[in-house]
Amino acid sequence: MAPPVAVSPLIKTARYSALIVGIICGKRRYDELKPIAAEERRVEEEERKIREEKERIAKELAEASDDTILK
């Protein structure tokens, strides 16, 4: 097997620069999307509570209609 070839310093610099830029851009994007996701979770939680309340009321009505003297 041949010995490894030395990589150009320009290529090394370009690779590490691209890596650092990618990390910085990813962090900025994450910080941009984080509040939006938190708001979506809050809205979904409110909708879930409303849906569960409606389901509970429907279940109580169904049970109340089943419990009659006329059976």
All heavy atoms as TSV, in Angstrom:
chain	resi	resn	atom	element	x	y	z
A	1	MET	N	N	0.834	-1.164	0.000
A	1	MET	CA	C	0.000	0.000	0.000
A	1	MET	C	C	0.889	1.241	0.000
A	1	MET	O	O	1.891	1.306	0.702
A	1	MET	CB	C	-0.889	-0.032	1.233
A	1	MET	CG	C	-2.049	0.885	1.113
A	1	MET	SD	S	-3.427	0.273	2.083
A	1	MET	CE	C	-3.501	1.486	3.311
A	2	ALA	N	N	0.486	2.242	-0.784
A	2	ALA	CA	C	1.278	3.455	-0.930
A	2	ALA	C	C	1.106	4.349	0.298
A	2	ALA	O	O	0.056	4.372	0.921
A	2	ALA	CB	C	0.835	4.202	-2.177
A	3	PRO	N	N	2.127	5.102	0.638
A	3	PRO	CA	C	2.019	6.016	1.781
A	3	PRO	C	C	1.014	7.134	1.460
A	3	PRO	O	O	0.811	7.490	0.298
A	3	PRO	CB	C	3.433	6.572	1.934
A	3	PRO	CG	C	4.086	6.357	0.622
A	3	PRO	CD	C	3.449	5.147	0.028
A	4	PRO	N	N	0.341	7.692	2.471
A	4	PRO	CA	C	-0.654	8.735	2.223
A	4	PRO	C	C	-0.021	9.991	1.625
A	4	PRO	O	O	1.117	10.332	1.927
A	4	PRO	CB	C	-1.234	9.017	3.601
A	4	PRO	CG	C	-0.270	8.452	4.570
A	4	PRO	CD	C	0.493	7.377	3.878
A	5	VAL	N	N	-0.802	10.657	0.781
A	5	VAL	CA	C	-0.336	11.869	0.119
A	5	VAL	C	C	-0.694	13.058	1.008
A	5	VAL	O	O	-1.767	13.116	1.600
A	5	VAL	CB	C	-1.017	12.009	-1.263
A	5	VAL	CG1	C	-0.575	13.279	-1.969
A	5	VAL	CG2	C	-0.717	10.790	-2.116
A	6	ALA	N	N	0.190	14.025	1.089
A	6	ALA	CA	C	-0.067	15.220	1.890
A	6	ALA	C	C	-1.168	16.055	1.220
A	6	ALA	O	O	-1.150	16.280	0.014
A	6	ALA	CB	C	1.207	16.042	2.016
A	7	VAL	N	N	-2.134	16.488	2.024
A	7	VAL	CA	C	-3.236	17.279	1.511
A	7	VAL	C	C	-2.825	18.745	1.538
A	7	VAL	O	O	-2.206	19.219	2.482
A	7	VAL	CB	C	-4.508	17.064	2.362
A	7	VAL	CG1	C	-5.652	17.902	1.853
A	7	VAL	CG2	C	-4.880	15.591	2.379
A	8	SER	N	N	-3.202	19.458	0.497
A	8	SER	CA	C	-2.854	20.863	0.369
A	8	SER	C	C	-3.430	21.674	1.536
A	8	SER	O	O	-4.576	21.472	1.936
A	8	SER	CB	C	-3.414	21.392	-0.953
A	8	SER	OG	O	-3.360	22.794	-0.981
A	9	PRO	N	N	-2.668	22.623	2.075
A	9	PRO	CA	C	-3.180	23.476	3.145
A	9	PRO	C	C	-4.415	24.277	2.704
A	9	PRO	O	O	-5.296	24.559	3.521
A	9	PRO	CB	C	-2.031	24.410	3.467
A	9	PRO	CG	C	-0.811	23.720	2.987
A	9	PRO	CD	C	-1.251	22.866	1.829
A	10	LEU	N	N	-4.482	24.621	1.424
A	10	LEU	CA	C	-5.637	25.350	0.910
A	10	LEU	C	C	-6.899	24.492	1.024
A	10	LEU	O	O	-7.962	24.969	1.450
A	10	LEU	CB	C	-5.396	25.763	-0.547
A	10	LEU	CG	C	-6.557	26.494	-1.230
A	10	LEU	CD1	C	-6.807	27.824	-0.532
A	10	LEU	CD2	C	-6.248	26.707	-2.694
A	11	ILE	N	N	-6.779	23.207	0.686
A	11	ILE	CA	C	-7.917	22.304	0.773
A	11	ILE	C	C	-8.320	22.098	2.234
A	11	ILE	O	O	-9.509	22.103	2.577
A	11	ILE	CB	C	-7.602	20.959	0.088
A	11	ILE	CG1	C	-7.437	21.180	-1.419
A	11	ILE	CG2	C	-8.682	19.923	0.375
A	11	ILE	CD1	C	-6.971	19.962	-2.175
A	12	LYS	N	N	-7.347	21.938	3.117
A	12	LYS	CA	C	-7.648	21.789	4.538
A	12	LYS	C	C	-8.379	23.016	5.073
A	12	LYS	O	O	-9.366	22.905	5.792
A	12	LYS	CB	C	-6.363	21.584	5.341
A	12	LYS	CG	C	-5.755	20.216	5.224
A	12	LYS	CD	C	-4.541	20.125	6.127
A	12	LYS	CE	C	-3.879	18.779	6.060
A	12	LYS	NZ	N	-2.693	18.693	6.927
A	13	THR	N	N	-7.879	24.188	4.701
A	13	THR	CA	C	-8.505	25.435	5.162
A	13	THR	C	C	-9.925	25.546	4.636
A	13	THR	O	O	-10.841	25.924	5.371
A	13	THR	CB	C	-7.675	26.653	4.700
A	13	THR	OG1	O	-6.327	26.510	5.191
A	13	THR	CG2	C	-8.251	27.938	5.209
A	14	ALA	N	N	-10.126	25.203	3.360
A	14	ALA	CA	C	-11.454	25.290	2.763
A	14	ALA	C	C	-12.415	24.313	3.449
A	14	ALA	O	O	-13.566	24.663	3.727
A	14	ALA	CB	C	-11.388	24.998	1.271
A	15	ARG	N	N	-11.971	23.108	3.758
A	15	ARG	CA	C	-12.828	22.118	4.409
A	15	ARG	C	C	-13.238	22.564	5.808
A	15	ARG	O	O	-14.407	22.482	6.177
A	15	ARG	CB	C	-12.104	20.771	4.497
A	15	ARG	CG	C	-11.979	20.081	3.151
A	15	ARG	CD	C	-11.176	18.819	3.250
A	15	ARG	NE	N	-11.845	17.838	4.109
A	15	ARG	CZ	C	-11.249	16.747	4.553
A	15	ARG	NH1	N	-9.994	16.484	4.241
A	15	ARG	NH2	N	-11.907	15.900	5.307
A	16	TYR	N	N	-12.270	23.043	6.582
A	16	TYR	CA	C	-12.595	23.476	7.936
A	16	TYR	C	C	-13.430	24.757	7.928
A	16	TYR	O	O	-14.304	24.941	8.778
A	16	TYR	CB	C	-11.332	23.646	8.784
A	16	TYR	CG	C	-10.810	22.311	9.272
A	16	TYR	CD1	C	-9.675	21.727	8.712
A	16	TYR	CD2	C	-11.486	21.614	10.265
A	16	TYR	CE1	C	-9.225	20.498	9.141
A	16	TYR	CE2	C	-11.033	20.383	10.709
A	16	TYR	CZ	C	-9.902	19.828	10.148
A	16	TYR	OH	O	-9.461	18.604	10.577
A	17	SER	N	N	-13.184	25.619	6.964
A	17	SER	CA	C	-14.007	26.835	6.849
A	17	SER	C	C	-15.450	26.461	6.528
A	17	SER	O	O	-16.385	27.028	7.115
A	17	SER	CB	C	-13.457	27.755	5.757
A	17	SER	OG	O	-12.161	28.188	6.089
A	18	ALA	N	N	-15.648	25.526	5.615
A	18	ALA	CA	C	-16.996	25.086	5.265
A	18	ALA	C	C	-17.677	24.431	6.474
A	18	ALA	O	O	-18.873	24.641	6.709
A	18	ALA	CB	C	-16.947	24.113	4.089
A	19	LEU	N	N	-16.920	23.666	7.242
A	19	LEU	CA	C	-17.466	23.035	8.435
A	19	LEU	C	C	-17.928	24.087	9.441
A	19	LEU	O	O	-19.042	24.020	9.970
A	19	LEU	CB	C	-16.419	22.123	9.078
A	19	LEU	CG	C	-16.819	21.461	10.396
A	19	LEU	CD1	C	-17.965	20.491	10.167
A	19	LEU	CD2	C	-15.633	20.764	11.019
A	20	ILE	N	N	-17.116	25.074	9.695
A	20	ILE	CA	C	-17.455	26.126	10.661
A	20	ILE	C	C	-18.645	26.941	10.175
A	20	ILE	O	O	-19.558	27.258	10.947
A	20	ILE	CB	C	-16.221	27.009	10.941
A	20	ILE	CG1	C	-15.177	26.183	11.709
A	20	ILE	CG2	C	-16.598	28.246	11.727
A	20	ILE	CD1	C	-13.827	26.835	11.832
A	21	VAL	N	N	-18.655	27.284	8.889
A	21	VAL	CA	C	-19.785	28.042	8.337
A	21	VAL	C	C	-21.069	27.226	8.452
A	21	VAL	O	O	-22.133	27.758	8.798
A	21	VAL	CB	C	-19.508	28.449	6.871
A	21	VAL	CG1	C	-20.759	28.963	6.189
A	21	VAL	CG2	C	-18.414	29.499	6.826
A	22	GLY	N	N	-21.006	25.938	8.198
A	22	GLY	CA	C	-22.177	25.075	8.319
A	22	GLY	C	C	-22.697	25.011	9.742
A	22	GLY	O	O	-23.910	25.041	9.975
A	23	ILE	N	N	-21.805	24.927	10.705
A	23	ILE	CA	C	-22.220	24.906	12.108
A	23	ILE	C	C	-22.882	26.220	12.488
A	23	ILE	O	O	-23.933	26.236	13.145
A	23	ILE	CB	C	-21.009	24.610	13.021
A	23	ILE	CG1	C	-20.550	23.168	12.809
A	23	ILE	CG2	C	-21.345	24.875	14.481
A	23	ILE	CD1	C	-19.237	22.823	13.479
A	24	ILE	N	N	-22.309	27.331	12.068
A	24	ILE	CA	C	-22.870	28.650	12.389
A	24	ILE	C	C	-24.241	28.820	11.735
A	24	ILE	O	O	-25.195	29.268	12.376
A	24	ILE	CB	C	-21.901	29.768	11.966
A	24	ILE	CG1	C	-20.657	29.725	12.854
A	24	ILE	CG2	C	-22.574	31.133	12.044
A	24	ILE	CD1	C	-19.524	30.614	12.391
A	25	CYS	N	N	-24.354	28.454	10.463
A	25	CYS	CA	C	-25.647	28.576	9.772
A	25	CYS	C	C	-26.697	27.671	10.411
A	25	CYS	O	O	-27.856	28.060	10.552
A	25	CYS	CB	C	-25.500	28.234	8.293
A	25	CYS	SG	S	-24.615	29.475	7.356
A	26	GLY	N	N	-26.317	26.475	10.803
A	26	GLY	CA	C	-27.248	25.562	11.458
A	26	GLY	C	C	-27.729	26.102	12.786
A	26	GLY	O	O	-28.905	25.991	13.127
A	27	LYS	N	N	-26.842	26.702	13.544
A	27	LYS	CA	C	-27.220	27.284	14.832
A	27	LYS	C	C	-28.181	28.451	14.640
A	27	LYS	O	O	-29.172	28.574	15.367
A	27	LYS	CB	C	-25.957	27.747	15.573
A	27	LYS	CG	C	-26.202	28.499	16.846
A	27	LYS	CD	C	-26.732	27.599	17.934
A	27	LYS	CE	C	-26.798	28.381	19.251
A	27	LYS	NZ	N	-27.983	28.145	19.989
A	28	ARG	N	N	-27.911	29.295	13.663
A	28	ARG	CA	C	-28.806	30.428	13.386
A	28	ARG	C	C	-30.182	29.936	12.952
A	28	ARG	O	O	-31.202	30.476	13.385
A	28	ARG	CB	C	-28.201	31.333	12.318
A	28	ARG	CG	C	-26.982	32.110	12.830
A	28	ARG	CD	C	-26.322	32.926	11.767
A	28	ARG	NE	N	-27.223	33.957	11.270
A	28	ARG	CZ	C	-27.062	34.589	10.119
A	28	ARG	NH1	N	-26.037	34.300	9.352
A	28	ARG	NH2	N	-27.905	35.511	9.743
A	29	ARG	N	N	-30.221	28.908	12.117
A	29	ARG	CA	C	-31.493	28.358	11.644
A	29	ARG	C	C	-32.263	27.731	12.802
A	29	ARG	O	O	-33.477	27.886	12.922
A	29	ARG	CB	C	-31.215	27.319	10.554
A	29	ARG	CG	C	-32.445	26.700	9.973
A	29	ARG	CD	C	-33.180	27.657	9.090
A	29	ARG	NE	N	-34.272	26.962	8.430
A	29	ARG	CZ	C	-35.364	27.550	8.017
A	29	ARG	NH1	N	-35.504	28.845	8.157
A	29	ARG	NH2	N	-36.304	26.867	7.448
A	30	TYR	N	N	-31.560	27.006	13.675
A	30	TYR	CA	C	-32.187	26.396	14.838
A	30	TYR	C	C	-32.793	27.479	15.739
A	30	TYR	O	O	-33.924	27.342	16.199
A	30	TYR	CB	C	-31.158	25.585	15.619
A	30	TYR	CG	C	-31.683	25.012	16.910
A	30	TYR	CD1	C	-32.481	23.877	16.907
A	30	TYR	CD2	C	-31.389	25.613	18.122
A	30	TYR	CE1	C	-32.967	23.350	18.083
A	30	TYR	CE2	C	-31.875	25.101	19.308
A	30	TYR	CZ	C	-32.655	23.970	19.281
A	30	TYR	OH	O	-33.143	23.461	20.452
A	31	ASP	N	N	-32.043	28.547	15.988
A	31	ASP	CA	C	-32.542	29.643	16.818
A	31	ASP	C	C	-33.744	30.332	16.175
A	31	ASP	O	O	-34.615	30.849	16.873
A	31	ASP	CB	C	-31.447	30.662	17.094
A	31	ASP	CG	C	-30.365	30.113	18.017
A	31	ASP	OD1	O	-30.639	29.126	18.729
A	31	ASP	OD2	O	-29.250	30.667	18.020
A	32	GLU	N	N	-33.794	30.329	14.857
A	32	GLU	CA	C	-34.916	30.932	14.133
A	32	GLU	C	C	-36.172	30.059	14.232
A	32	GLU	O	O	-37.283	30.569	14.385
A	32	GLU	CB	C	-34.521	31.109	12.672
A	32	GLU	CG	C	-35.589	31.707	11.780
A	32	GLU	CD	C	-35.108	31.814	10.340
A	32	GLU	OE1	O	-33.931	32.147	10.126
A	32	GLU	OE2	O	-35.915	31.531	9.444
A	33	LEU	N	N	-36.011	28.752	14.169
A	33	LEU	CA	C	-37.151	27.836	14.152
A	33	LEU	C	C	-37.643	27.442	15.540
A	33	LEU	O	O	-38.785	27.013	15.691
A	33	LEU	CB	C	-36.790	26.569	13.377
A	33	LEU	CG	C	-36.545	26.759	11.889
A	33	LEU	CD1	C	-36.120	25.445	11.265
A	33	LEU	CD2	C	-37.765	27.313	11.195
A	34	LYS	N	N	-36.811	27.594	16.567
A	34	LYS	CA	C	-37.174	27.155	17.907
A	34	LYS	C	C	-38.441	27.840	18.434
A	34	LYS	O	O	-39.337	27.161	18.933
A	34	LYS	CB	C	-36.003	27.373	18.859
A	34	LYS	CG	C	-36.218	26.779	20.222
A	34	LYS	CD	C	-34.987	26.916	21.074
A	34	LYS	CE	C	-35.228	26.319	22.441
A	34	LYS	NZ	N	-34.063	26.472	23.298
A	35	PRO	N	N	-38.589	29.179	18.350
A	35	PRO	CA	C	-39.822	29.793	18.855
A	35	PRO	C	C	-41.059	29.396	18.055
A	35	PRO	O	O	-42.157	29.273	18.618
A	35	PRO	CB	C	-39.577	31.293	18.753
A	35	PRO	CG	C	-38.242	31.493	18.179
A	35	PRO	CD	C	-37.622	30.172	17.935
A	36	ILE	N	N	-40.901	29.161	16.771
A	36	ILE	CA	C	-42.032	28.747	15.939
A	36	ILE	C	C	-42.521	27.371	16.390
A	36	ILE	O	O	-43.718	27.141	16.527
A	36	ILE	CB	C	-41.630	28.738	14.451
A	36	ILE	CG1	C	-41.282	30.160	14.000
A	36	ILE	CG2	C	-42.731	28.143	13.587
A	36	ILE	CD1	C	-40.651	30.231	12.631
A	37	ALA	N	N	-41.592	26.464	16.651
A	37	ALA	CA	C	-41.956	25.126	17.102
A	37	ALA	C	C	-42.601	25.175	18.484
A	37	ALA	O	O	-43.554	24.426	18.752
A	37	ALA	CB	C	-40.727	24.223	17.127
A	38	ALA	N	N	-42.117	26.041	19.350
A	38	ALA	CA	C	-42.713	26.164	20.683
A	38	ALA	C	C	-44.155	26.653	20.581
A	38	ALA	O	O	-45.041	26.162	21.300
A	38	ALA	CB	C	-41.881	27.118	21.535
A	39	GLU	N	N	-44.405	27.607	19.702
A	39	GLU	CA	C	-45.764	28.114	19.496
A	39	GLU	C	C	-46.668	27.018	18.949
A	39	GLU	O	O	-47.814	26.858	19.381
A	39	GLU	CB	C	-45.741	29.312	18.543
A	39	GLU	CG	C	-47.097	29.877	18.219
A	39	GLU	CD	C	-47.794	30.505	19.406
A	39	GLU	OE1	O	-47.118	30.849	20.384
A	39	GLU	OE2	O	-49.034	30.638	19.354
A	40	GLU	N	N	-46.162	26.219	18.007
A	40	GLU	CA	C	-46.953	25.120	17.445
A	40	GLU	C	C	-47.297	24.094	18.519
A	40	GLU	O	O	-48.420	23.589	18.561
A	40	GLU	CB	C	-46.193	24.448	16.305
A	40	GLU	CG	C	-46.115	25.288	15.053
A	40	GLU	CD	C	-45.271	24.644	13.972
A	40	GLU	OE1	O	-44.653	23.589	14.212
A	40	GLU	OE2	O	-45.227	25.211	12.870
A	41	ARG	N	N	-46.339	23.780	19.397
A	41	ARG	CA	C	-46.607	22.839	20.483
A	41	ARG	C	C	-47.663	23.387	21.432
A	41	ARG	O	O	-48.535	22.648	21.902
A	41	ARG	CB	C	-45.317	22.525	21.249
A	41	ARG	CG	C	-44.412	21.545	20.548
A	41	ARG	CD	C	-43.306	21.052	21.454
A	41	ARG	NE	N	-42.458	22.106	21.959
A	41	ARG	CZ	C	-41.388	22.600	21.347
A	41	ARG	NH1	N	-41.032	22.102	20.178
A	41	ARG	NH2	N	-40.680	23.557	21.883
A	42	ARG	N	N	-47.604	24.691	21.716
A	42	ARG	CA	C	-48.580	25.306	22.608
A	42	ARG	C	C	-49.983	25.229	22.008
A	42	ARG	O	O	-50.944	24.864	22.686
A	42	ARG	CB	C	-48.210	26.770	22.878
A	42	ARG	CG	C	-49.099	27.435	23.919
A	42	ARG	CD	C	-48.845	28.919	24.007
A	42	ARG	NE	N	-49.137	29.620	22.760
A	42	ARG	CZ	C	-50.365	29.946	22.356
A	42	ARG	NH1	N	-51.411	29.617	23.065
A	42	ARG	NH2	N	-50.547	30.593	21.218
A	43	VAL	N	N	-50.099	25.531	20.708
A	43	VAL	CA	C	-51.397	25.483	20.028
A	43	VAL	C	C	-51.927	24.046	19.999
A	43	VAL	O	O	-53.112	23.812	20.249
A	43	VAL	CB	C	-51.280	26.060	18.601
A	43	VAL	CG1	C	-52.520	25.780	17.786
A	43	VAL	CG2	C	-50.993	27.554	18.666
A	44	GLU	N	N	-51.076	23.087	19.713
A	44	GLU	CA	C	-51.494	21.687	19.685
A	44	GLU	C	C	-51.974	21.234	21.058
A	44	GLU	O	O	-52.947	20.478	21.161
A	44	GLU	CB	C	-50.344	20.794	19.213
A	44	GLU	CG	C	-50.050	20.917	17.743
A	44	GLU	CD	C	-48.847	20.095	17.315
A	44	GLU	OE1	O	-48.328	19.307	18.140
A	44	GLU	OE2	O	-48.430	20.245	16.163
A	45	GLU	N	N	-51.318	21.691	22.112
A	45	GLU	CA	C	-51.729	21.340	23.465
A	45	GLU	C	C	-53.119	21.895	23.769
A	45	GLU	O	O	-53.968	21.198	24.340
A	45	GLU	CB	C	-50.708	21.873	24.479
A	45	GLU	CG	C	-51.031	21.560	25.916
A	45	GLU	CD	C	-50.962	20.082	26.237
A	45	GLU	OE1	O	-50.277	19.331	25.526
A	45	GLU	OE2	O	-51.611	19.671	27.227
A	46	GLU	N	N	-53.372	23.143	23.383
A	46	GLU	CA	C	-54.695	23.734	23.583
A	46	GLU	C	C	-55.761	22.971	22.799
A	46	GLU	O	O	-56.839	22.688	23.327
A	46	GLU	CB	C	-54.695	25.203	23.158
A	46	GLU	CG	C	-53.900	26.109	24.072
A	46	GLU	CD	C	-53.835	27.534	23.560
A	46	GLU	OE1	O	-54.391	27.827	22.478
A	46	GLU	OE2	O	-53.214	28.365	24.243
A	47	GLU	N	N	-55.466	22.629	21.542
A	47	GLU	CA	C	-56.415	21.878	20.724
A	47	GLU	C	C	-56.681	20.495	21.312
A	47	GLU	O	O	-57.805	20.005	21.278
A	47	GLU	CB	C	-55.902	21.762	19.290
A	47	GLU	CG	C	-55.906	23.079	18.536
A	47	GLU	CD	C	-55.255	22.978	17.169
A	47	GLU	OE1	O	-54.650	21.929	16.854
A	47	GLU	OE2	O	-55.339	23.966	16.422
A	48	ARG	N	N	-55.636	19.872	21.854
A	48	ARG	CA	C	-55.788	18.543	22.464
A	48	ARG	C	C	-56.708	18.625	23.682
A	48	ARG	O	O	-57.586	17.779	23.864
A	48	ARG	CB	C	-54.433	17.979	22.875
A	48	ARG	CG	C	-54.515	16.562	23.428
A	48	ARG	CD	C	-53.164	16.052	23.895
A	48	ARG	NE	N	-52.607	16.843	24.977
A	48	ARG	CZ	C	-52.951	16.704	26.271
A	48	ARG	NH1	N	-53.845	15.815	26.621
A	48	ARG	NH2	N	-52.382	17.460	27.194
A	49	LYS	N	N	-56.531	19.664	24.503
A	49	LYS	CA	C	-57.385	19.823	25.680
A	49	LYS	C	C	-58.843	20.015	25.268
A	49	LYS	O	O	-59.749	19.423	25.866
A	49	LYS	CB	C	-56.916	21.014	26.513
A	49	LYS	CG	C	-55.647	20.746	27.277
A	49	LYS	CD	C	-55.218	21.958	28.078
A	49	LYS	CE	C	-53.909	21.710	28.789
A	49	LYS	NZ	N	-53.454	22.902	29.522
A	50	ILE	N	N	-59.084	20.822	24.251
A	50	ILE	CA	C	-60.448	21.054	23.765
A	50	ILE	C	C	-61.042	19.758	23.226
A	50	ILE	O	O	-62.198	19.419	23.520
A	50	ILE	CB	C	-60.456	22.164	22.694
A	50	ILE	CG1	C	-60.098	23.516	23.332
A	50	ILE	CG2	C	-61.802	22.239	21.995
A	50	ILE	CD1	C	-59.828	24.617	22.327
A	51	ARG	N	N	-60.262	19.008	22.438
A	51	ARG	CA	C	-60.739	17.749	21.869
A	51	ARG	C	C	-61.067	16.740	22.973
A	51	ARG	O	O	-62.109	16.078	22.935
A	51	ARG	CB	C	-59.691	17.177	20.922
A	51	ARG	CG	C	-60.140	15.919	20.200
A	51	ARG	CD	C	-59.078	15.366	19.271
A	51	ARG	NE	N	-57.901	14.927	20.012
A	51	ARG	CZ	C	-56.704	15.498	19.962
A	51	ARG	NH1	N	-56.500	16.541	19.186
A	51	ARG	NH2	N	-55.688	15.040	20.666
A	52	GLU	N	N	-60.195	16.641	23.987
A	52	GLU	CA	C	-60.455	15.718	25.088
A	52	GLU	C	C	-61.704	16.112	25.863
A	52	GLU	O	O	-62.469	15.248	26.296
A	52	GLU	CB	C	-59.243	15.650	26.015
A	52	GLU	CG	C	-58.069	14.908	25.428
A	52	GLU	CD	C	-56.845	14.930	26.319
A	52	GLU	OE1	O	-56.839	15.668	27.339
A	52	GLU	OE2	O	-55.884	14.214	25.998
A	53	GLU	N	N	-61.922	17.406	26.044
A	53	GLU	CA	C	-63.121	17.874	26.740
A	53	GLU	C	C	-64.376	17.506	25.945
A	53	GLU	O	O	-65.363	17.039	26.518
A	53	GLU	CB	C	-63.043	19.388	26.950
A	53	GLU	CG	C	-64.205	19.960	27.721
A	53	GLU	CD	C	-64.271	19.501	29.168
A	53	GLU	OE1	O	-63.252	19.036	29.696
A	53	GLU	OE2	O	-65.353	19.606	29.753
A	54	LYS	N	N	-64.339	17.701	24.629
A	54	LYS	CA	C	-65.481	17.324	23.791
A	54	LYS	C	C	-65.736	15.825	23.844
A	54	LYS	O	O	-66.881	15.377	23.909
A	54	LYS	CB	C	-65.248	17.760	22.345
A	54	LYS	CG	C	-65.363	19.251	22.132
A	54	LYS	CD	C	-65.131	19.607	20.678
A	54	LYS	CE	C	-65.234	21.097	20.460
A	54	LYS	NZ	N	-64.970	21.472	19.061
A	55	GLU	N	N	-64.675	15.029	23.826
A	55	GLU	CA	C	-64.821	13.578	23.909
A	55	GLU	C	C	-65.411	13.167	25.256
A	55	GLU	O	O	-66.256	12.274	25.330
A	55	GLU	CB	C	-63.473	12.893	23.686
A	55	GLU	CG	C	-62.963	12.980	22.273
A	55	GLU	CD	C	-61.548	12.452	22.130
A	55	GLU	OE1	O	-60.922	12.069	23.146
A	55	GLU	OE2	O	-61.053	12.434	20.989
A	56	ARG	N	N	-64.980	13.832	26.323
A	56	ARG	CA	C	-65.507	13.522	27.650
A	56	ARG	C	C	-66.997	13.840	27.729
A	56	ARG	O	O	-67.785	13.043	28.238
A	56	ARG	CB	C	-64.749	14.325	28.720
A	56	ARG	CG	C	-65.156	13.975	30.143
A	56	ARG	CD	C	-64.519	14.903	31.161
A	56	ARG	NE	N	-64.908	16.292	30.991
A	56	ARG	CZ	C	-66.068	16.823	31.399
A	56	ARG	NH1	N	-66.972	16.057	31.993
A	56	ARG	NH2	N	-66.335	18.100	31.219
A	57	ILE	N	N	-67.390	14.992	27.180
A	57	ILE	CA	C	-68.797	15.382	27.181
A	57	ILE	C	C	-69.621	14.400	26.350
A	57	ILE	O	O	-70.710	13.979	26.760
A	57	ILE	CB	C	-68.962	16.827	26.669
A	57	ILE	CG1	C	-68.362	17.802	27.681
A	57	ILE	CG2	C	-70.413	17.153	26.405
A	57	ILE	CD1	C	-68.244	19.229	27.184
A	58	ALA	N	N	-69.122	14.001	25.190
A	58	ALA	CA	C	-69.839	13.042	24.342
A	58	ALA	C	C	-69.994	11.708	25.052
A	58	ALA	O	O	-71.050	11.060	24.972
A	58	ALA	CB	C	-69.104	12.864	23.023
A	59	LYS	N	N	-68.962	11.289	25.766
A	59	LYS	CA	C	-69.030	10.018	26.498
A	59	LYS	C	C	-70.059	10.106	27.615
A	59	LYS	O	O	-70.838	9.167	27.821
A	59	LYS	CB	C	-67.651	9.697	27.068
A	59	LYS	CG	C	-67.574	8.377	27.772
A	59	LYS	CD	C	-66.174	8.109	28.268
A	59	LYS	CE	C	-66.097	6.797	29.022
A	59	LYS	NZ	N	-64.756	6.561	29.566
A	60	GLU	N	N	-70.082	11.221	28.340
A	60	GLU	CA	C	-71.068	11.394	29.410
A	60	GLU	C	C	-72.489	11.399	28.850
A	60	GLU	O	O	-73.393	10.808	29.442
A	60	GLU	CB	C	-70.798	12.692	30.176
A	60	GLU	CG	C	-69.579	12.640	31.068
A	60	GLU	CD	C	-69.310	13.961	31.772
A	60	GLU	OE1	O	-70.081	14.926	31.578
A	60	GLU	OE2	O	-68.319	14.015	32.523
A	61	LEU	N	N	-72.683	12.059	27.720
A	61	LEU	CA	C	-74.014	12.075	27.099
A	61	LEU	C	C	-74.435	10.678	26.653
A	61	LEU	O	O	-75.600	10.293	26.789
A	61	LEU	CB	C	-74.050	13.048	25.925
A	61	LEU	CG	C	-73.976	14.538	26.280
A	61	LEU	CD1	C	-73.880	15.370	25.007
A	61	LEU	CD2	C	-75.182	14.944	27.099
A	62	ALA	N	N	-73.492	9.929	26.099
A	62	ALA	CA	C	-73.798	8.576	25.654
A	62	ALA	C	C	-74.159	7.697	26.849
A	62	ALA	O	O	-75.093	6.899	26.788
A	62	ALA	CB	C	-72.618	7.988	24.898
A	63	GLU	N	N	-73.433	7.832	27.954
A	63	GLU	CA	C	-73.727	7.056	29.153
A	63	GLU	C	C	-75.070	7.478	29.753
A	63	GLU	O	O	-75.828	6.646	30.242
A	63	GLU	CB	C	-72.618	7.210	30.182
A	63	GLU	CG	C	-71.325	6.530	29.804
A	63	GLU	CD	C	-70.204	6.804	30.786
A	63	GLU	OE1	O	-70.423	7.564	31.755
A	63	GLU	OE2	O	-69.116	6.263	30.583
A	64	ALA	N	N	-75.351	8.781	29.712
A	64	ALA	CA	C	-76.605	9.277	30.270
A	64	ALA	C	C	-77.798	8.781	29.453
A	64	ALA	O	O	-78.856	8.476	30.008
A	64	ALA	CB	C	-76.588	10.794	30.317
A	65	SER	N	N	-77.666	8.684	28.161
A	65	SER	CA	C	-78.766	8.211	27.336
A	65	SER	C	C	-78.981	6.700	27.487
A	65	SER	O	O	-80.073	6.206	27.270
A	65	SER	CB	C	-78.538	8.578	25.862
A	65	SER	OG	O	-77.425	7.855	25.363
A	66	ASP	N	N	-77.933	5.972	27.865
A	66	ASP	CA	C	-78.058	4.532	28.081
A	66	ASP	C	C	-78.741	4.227	29.420
A	66	ASP	O	O	-79.390	3.203	29.557
A	66	ASP	CB	C	-76.681	3.863	28.045
A	66	ASP	CG	C	-76.102	3.835	26.645
A	66	ASP	OD1	O	-76.881	3.990	25.683
A	66	ASP	OD2	O	-74.883	3.644	26.520
A	67	ASP	N	N	-78.570	5.074	30.395
A	67	ASP	CA	C	-79.118	4.844	31.733
A	67	ASP	C	C	-80.529	5.410	31.824
A	67	ASP	O	O	-80.766	6.494	32.326
A	67	ASP	CB	C	-78.220	5.485	32.798
A	67	ASP	CG	C	-76.842	4.867	32.834
A	67	ASP	OD1	O	-76.731	3.705	32.420
A	67	ASP	OD2	O	-75.898	5.534	33.281
A	68	THR	N	N	-81.505	4.657	31.366
A	68	THR	CA	C	-82.903	5.083	31.452
A	68	THR	C	C	-83.723	4.006	32.146
A	68	THR	O	O	-83.310	2.824	32.213
A	68	THR	CB	C	-83.497	5.363	30.067
A	68	THR	OG1	O	-83.503	4.162	29.317
A	68	THR	CG2	C	-82.719	6.436	29.339
A	69	ILE	N	N	-84.842	4.362	32.625
A	69	ILE	CA	C	-85.746	3.434	33.295
A	69	ILE	C	C	-86.487	2.564	32.276
A	69	ILE	O	O	-86.928	1.461	32.566
A	69	ILE	CB	C	-86.754	4.204	34.171
A	69	ILE	CG1	C	-85.997	5.006	35.202
A	69	ILE	CG2	C	-87.748	3.280	34.818
A	69	ILE	CD1	C	-86.866	5.906	36.041
A	70	LEU	N	N	-86.617	3.022	31.063
A	70	LEU	CA	C	-87.428	2.368	30.045
A	70	LEU	C	C	-86.761	1.176	29.381
A	70	LEU	O	O	-87.233	0.722	28.348
A	70	LEU	CB	C	-87.826	3.400	28.988
A	70	LEU	CG	C	-88.598	4.603	29.510
A	70	LEU	CD1	C	-88.821	5.581	28.393
A	70	LEU	CD2	C	-89.913	4.172	30.133
A	71	LYS	N	N	-85.746	0.623	29.924
A	71	LYS	CA	C	-85.077	-0.515	29.309
A	71	LYS	C	C	-85.889	-1.765	29.370
A	71	LYS	O	O	-86.601	-2.092	30.209
A	71	LYS	CB	C	-83.712	-0.762	29.962
A	71	LYS	CG	C	-82.697	0.189	29.484
A	71	LYS	CD	C	-81.346	-0.235	30.039
A	71	LYS	CE	C	-80.276	0.678	29.484
A	71	LYS	NZ	N	-78.979	0.370	29.978
